[in-house]
Amino acid sequence: MNVLHVHSGNMFGGVERMLHTLAPATSGVSPVSSSFALCFKGAVSESLQSAGAAVHDLGPVKVRRPDEIVRARRALRDVLDSDRWSAAIVHSAWGQGIFGSTILKSGVPMVRWLHAPQPGPRWLEYWSARSRPALVICNSNYTRNAVRWPLAGARLSVLYPPSVPPSSQLGTRESMRASLGTPAGTVVVALAARLEAGKGHRLFVEALATIPAVRWEAWIIGGVQHQHEREYLACLQRQIAAADLSGRVRLLGQRDNVPALLEAADVYCQPNQAPDSFGLSFVEALSAGLPVITTAMGAAAEIVDPSCGLLVEPASAVALSNALRTLIEGDGVRQTLSAGAAARARQFCNLPASLRQFAEQIATVSNASVAST
């Protein structure tokens, strides 16, 4: 089964980490062979190419530049004509709006992989509605239940993002903590997410400021990709300084060794202030054996249950502080939830099973396309 993922490729986040999982070096022998058509060169294309994937360059596209849209559509048409594709998958309203008509004219079934129920401005959804996908794959039950027009009338299915547990390396924990100057016996609370308000960095810092400065430090992992993130980071730095936490809350910036950092931590805390439609960062933290603290909103409850973490009231620094203190001060509770985290992660990190489900869903549109010709 041969699929083409059509994507912008100008940001690196949860969607892009999932795409990397579908590349040959990660997915291995799979019922689905994934290739990629991207508009922007950079970290995403380099990551996919390093994982052995075929990456087709469509050229940069800005909506306000009709000439770029025409050129990119022509480039995609050539890619679609170059092979027999079971399906072309778009991962955003932007991608569907720009490339949907080109995909449908080629006769290749179009699938929308929906990573959020409200992924962007309404005008993008109106634009994308001009080309109807044969199938919409939702990344969680939360997303499926919250789907709005114009996708609400489409055929919907649910597939949690394919994921693979990071490979554990003996000695990584000790060497990583030593490289960061973290004292022995310190309980490390990590947060690895994009620098945006919805991920709850500021509530995290507010809650940490109420916890006695004994036995703990926090690692905030994530770098600037856009100007608004630069402004958010500056605001976060001021908040940390005002709370006198500069030596205890560490801003580690963009890292390419996040799995190793998570292995070196003890707790994962991401107190979302906006609902996550899935939460791949939670799965990655559970895979590292970290108990997870997050807010009870979005798809968090589909991933985090009492066996592996704590769900707290949204927007409550008091509730978050209490949960953090429970895990920082309670070695036994932390160890019990850590064992539960590893077991819970295996339910989401069964890559062969995920890829079989992916193939089964693509087969429904691919077989229908063959039957109609």
ABEGO torsion letter per residue (X at the ends): XBBBBBBAGABBBAAAAAAAAABAAAAEBBABBBBBBBABBEAAAAAAAAAGBBBBBAEBBBAABAAAAAAAAAAAAAAAAABBBABBBBABAAAAAAAAAAAAAAGBBBBBBBABABABBAAAAAAAAABBBABBBBABAAAAAABBOAAAABBBBBBBBBBBBBBBBBGAAAAAAAAAGBBBGBBBBBBBBBBBAAAGAAAAAAAAAABBBBGBBBBBBEBBABAAAAAAAAAAAAAAAAAGAAAABBBAEBBAAAAAAAAABABBBBBBABBBABGAAAAAAAAAGBBBBBBBBEAAAAABBAAABBBBBBGBAAAAAAAAAAAAABAAAAAAAAAAAAAAAAAAABAAAAAAAAAAAAAAAAAAAAAAX
